[in-house]
Amino acid sequence: MNDLDAIITGLKTPTPKSGIGFIPRSFNESTRQPGTYTALAVPYVEHTWIRELLDRLCTPFGWQTDTKEVSGLICVGLAILNPESGEWIWKWDTGHDTPFVPGKPSPKKTESGRGVFTTSFKRAAYNWGIGHDIIRLKPVWAKCSAYKSKKDNQMKFKEFIGDPLAPRNGAPPPPPLPAGTAAVESKPDQQTGEVLLSPQADTAGDPKKMYNKCISYAATFCNMNEEEAKKFIQPYLDEHGESDTAYQIAWNGLVDYRRGRHPSQQ
């Protein structure tokens, strides 16, 4: 299991493309192009990604779930083991919008059985900070395919075509990179689609915080112990001095190491 700082940092890991799903809302046929369909894509974090992240940060023995009923609401708790104190810390949430009544049909699919557990689990994970980058994303209209229902002879949503979050034609280009920031930090990884934030995002001007963030990243994603991480980072500090630029370059080196592209791995 990683140390507490590494777990706290890791819970805020940006969600990779493979960990993002979309719920279709407001399915429509284009009036300008009959036969062309769009749906409002509402992004969410896949529960499989949440489990993979927790296994990586806490090991399969360092987290657990539980359920309970509170005033007719089925709640799911997600607990993480504090590696320093050995204490289980719980955060709870529910996927129910209305109280559950045994024997009474649920008005929504997500309010019954397995669906409500999955929704509750994801909301509990949000309480830990997982997927906050996805919560901030706005729903977008995206092209989709459709099929004719045999039940009512109406066209229904089938699946989205391509990535709903891909830039649209005519979309403004991304803002230029800050001076001294390597391009690897602003572009999604070609294999995973993951975009990693720079350590300067919330620690610029504080060398100690930047150093600790690099150490936590090395432990969480590069499987390095503290001594190995220090040894990896030190040459960058020797060359550039203890500065924002030095830690930015060291961070990029760790990202390359994680992805198997660092010179030391060749």
C-alpha atoms as one frame of an Amber mdcrd trajectory, in Angstrom:
protein
   0.000   0.000   0.000   1.175   3.562  -0.750   1.717   6.087   2.024  -1.104
   8.436   2.992   0.128  11.395   0.921   0.423   9.182  -2.171  -3.129   7.893
  -1.701  -4.535  11.410  -1.232  -2.738  12.607  -4.374  -3.702   9.495  -6.338
  -7.415   9.880  -5.575  -7.312  13.063  -7.686  -5.819  11.249 -10.683  -7.335
  12.618 -13.926  -9.767  10.101 -15.387  -8.408   8.405 -18.551 -10.561   8.189
 -21.645 -11.126   4.481 -20.987 -12.684   5.372 -17.624 -15.325   7.760 -19.008
 -18.808   6.634 -20.007 -21.760   8.606 -21.373 -25.470   8.519 -20.616 -27.617
   9.553 -23.625 -30.272  12.178 -22.938 -32.708  14.074 -25.220 -32.304  11.871
 -28.301 -33.217  13.806 -31.480 -33.286  13.499 -35.268 -31.787  16.389 -37.207
 -34.386  18.487 -39.045 -31.740  19.674 -41.510 -30.346  16.211 -42.193 -33.113
  13.598 -41.834 -31.706  10.223 -40.861 -28.953  11.844 -38.781 -29.304  11.582
 -35.021 -27.775  13.259 -31.982 -28.100  12.762 -28.238 -27.042  14.772 -25.231
 -23.982  12.927 -23.869 -23.734  13.210 -20.081 -20.279  12.001 -18.938 -19.725
   9.828 -15.881 -16.877   7.786 -14.383 -16.989   4.045 -15.075 -17.121   1.980
 -11.885 -14.488  -0.382 -13.345 -11.973   2.492 -13.497 -12.754   3.427  -9.882
 -12.044  -0.127  -8.769  -8.808  -0.284 -10.770  -7.630   3.007  -9.271  -8.436
   1.903  -5.707  -6.640  -1.415  -6.229  -3.567   0.432  -7.485  -3.531   3.033
  -4.707  -4.656   0.953  -1.734  -4.147  -2.666  -2.923  -7.244  -4.916  -3.013
  -6.925  -5.300   0.784  -6.883  -1.560   1.500 -10.438  -0.607   0.546 -13.935
  -2.048   0.997 -17.625  -1.287   0.477 -20.773  -1.769   2.560 -24.477  -0.966
   2.261 -27.153   0.260   4.652 -30.665   1.708   4.537 -31.238   5.247   5.784
 -34.855   6.546   5.822 -35.770   4.310   2.893 -32.638   5.179   0.910 -30.133
   2.456   0.050 -26.653   3.875   0.739 -23.253   2.504  -0.224 -20.153   3.229
   1.812 -16.610   3.234   0.460 -13.860   2.819   3.059 -10.125   3.299   2.652
  -7.598   2.001   5.157  -5.355   4.713   6.588  -1.864   3.143   6.254  -0.538
   5.275   9.109  -3.178   4.604  11.775  -4.745   1.347  10.544  -8.173   3.008
  10.779 -10.919   2.502   8.190 -12.322   5.842   6.976 -15.821   5.692   5.453
 -17.675   7.955   3.034 -21.306   7.225   2.116 -23.790   8.230  -0.579 -26.948
   7.001  -2.303 -28.101   6.512  -5.872 -31.775   6.791  -4.882 -33.717   9.925
  -5.742 -36.776   8.750  -3.792 -37.109   6.320  -0.857 -37.160   2.627  -1.741
 -40.423   0.815  -0.972 -40.161  -3.012  -0.897 -42.547  -4.615  -3.366 -43.250
  -1.372  -5.191 -41.861  -0.956  -8.729 -39.095   1.639  -8.969 -39.835   4.548
 -11.330 -36.287   4.527 -12.717 -33.940   1.757 -13.737 -31.116   3.348 -11.736
 -33.235   3.120  -8.604 -33.458  -0.648  -8.509 -31.150  -3.501  -7.639 -27.712
  -3.469  -9.187 -28.196  -0.065 -10.805 -28.676   1.772  -7.531 -25.652   0.036
  -5.995 -23.411   1.082  -8.905 -24.682   4.664  -8.818 -24.265   4.837  -5.042
 -20.750   3.403  -5.286 -19.719   6.021  -7.855 -21.184   8.836  -5.760 -19.314
   7.570  -2.700 -16.143   7.541  -4.808 -16.822  11.158  -5.830 -16.865  11.989
  -2.112 -13.272  10.712  -1.988 -12.318  13.017  -4.866 -12.348  10.388  -7.626
 -13.729  11.690 -10.916 -14.039  15.348  -9.946 -12.596  16.270 -13.331 -15.539
  14.499 -14.985 -18.137  16.131 -12.738 -16.960  19.493 -14.042 -17.486  18.483
 -17.682 -20.635  19.827 -19.316 -22.967  17.554 -21.313 -22.471  17.890 -25.076
 -24.591  17.081 -28.104 -22.937  14.248 -30.033 -23.702  12.216 -33.140 -25.139
   8.776 -32.537 -26.626   5.820 -34.360 -30.237   4.705 -33.943 -32.530   1.716
 -34.478 -36.281   1.278 -34.949 -38.021  -0.245 -31.958 -40.277  -3.200 -32.774
 -42.410  -2.349 -29.760 -43.562   1.137 -30.797 -41.964   1.535 -34.255 -40.027
   4.587 -32.996 -36.354   5.384 -33.540 -34.260   4.800 -30.411 -30.705   5.637
 -29.369 -28.205   2.862 -30.135 -24.682   4.203 -29.459 -22.540   7.301 -29.810
 -20.434   7.658 -32.948 -16.833   8.397 -32.021 -15.741  10.267 -28.907 -18.394
  12.733 -27.661 -15.626  14.839 -26.105 -13.541  15.126 -29.291 -13.088  18.745
 -30.491 -15.710  19.820 -33.011 -14.873  21.306 -36.395 -14.235  24.986 -35.915
 -13.564  24.588 -32.193 -10.967  27.014 -30.864  -7.439  25.590 -30.493  -6.168
  24.783 -26.992  -4.401  27.645 -25.204  -0.613  27.859 -25.617   1.566  26.078
 -23.074   3.153  28.120 -20.293   6.837  28.819 -20.771   8.972  25.875 -19.685
   6.122  23.355 -19.741   6.812  20.224 -21.752   4.296  19.236 -24.411   3.823
  15.795 -22.894   1.827  17.412 -20.081  -0.781  19.003 -22.324  -1.515  16.160
 -24.729  -3.416  12.966 -23.972  -1.410   9.768 -23.966  -1.911   7.960 -27.277
  -2.424   4.611 -25.561  -4.651   5.567 -22.629  -6.058   8.991 -23.556  -4.988
  10.218 -20.105  -4.043  13.867 -19.633  -1.753  14.481 -16.666  -1.604  17.745
 -14.792   1.647  19.536 -14.106   2.868  19.662 -10.488   2.673  23.432 -10.892
  -1.126  23.269 -11.048  -1.457  23.922  -7.319   2.115  24.080  -5.966   3.897
  26.705  -8.081   6.370  28.752  -6.055   6.537  26.212  -3.211   9.526  23.897
  -3.865   8.739  21.670  -0.879   5.185  20.974  -2.069   6.385  20.390  -5.621
   9.053  17.992  -4.340   6.493  16.062  -2.258   4.104  15.892  -5.196   6.826
  14.436  -7.430   7.723  11.901  -4.710   4.053  10.885  -4.359   3.671  10.520
  -8.127   6.795   8.330  -8.264   5.431   6.081  -5.503   1.897   5.873  -6.881
   2.518   5.455 -10.596   6.182   4.456 -11.034   6.383   1.871  -8.235   9.409
   3.618  -6.708  10.215   3.756  -3.030  11.205   7.101  -1.547  14.934   6.499
  -1.946  14.553   5.510  -5.612  12.369   8.548  -6.273  14.900  10.925  -4.682
  17.683   9.363  -6.752  15.601   9.822  -9.899  14.760  13.467  -9.187  18.161
  14.635  -7.896  19.952  14.910 -11.300  17.265  17.374 -12.465  17.830  19.509
  -9.362  21.608  19.328  -9.820  21.292  20.569 -13.392  18.611  23.245 -12.984
  18.718  24.120  -9.297  15.756  23.814  -6.927  13.205  25.714  -9.008   9.764
  25.392 -10.599  11.444  24.577 -13.904  13.554  21.806 -12.362  10.539  20.117
 -10.781   8.509  20.497 -13.985  11.246  18.729 -15.953  11.585  16.072 -13.241
   7.805  15.540 -13.313   7.880  15.095 -17.081  10.703  12.585 -16.609   8.532
  10.601 -14.192   5.654  10.671 -16.676   7.987   9.324 -19.362   9.199   6.663
 -16.920   5.641   5.586 -16.165   4.934   5.217 -19.868   8.162   3.334 -20.571
   9.719   6.162 -22.567  12.444   7.367 -20.220  16.065   7.079 -21.458  16.927
   4.931 -18.421  14.465   2.303 -19.666  15.839   2.067 -23.202
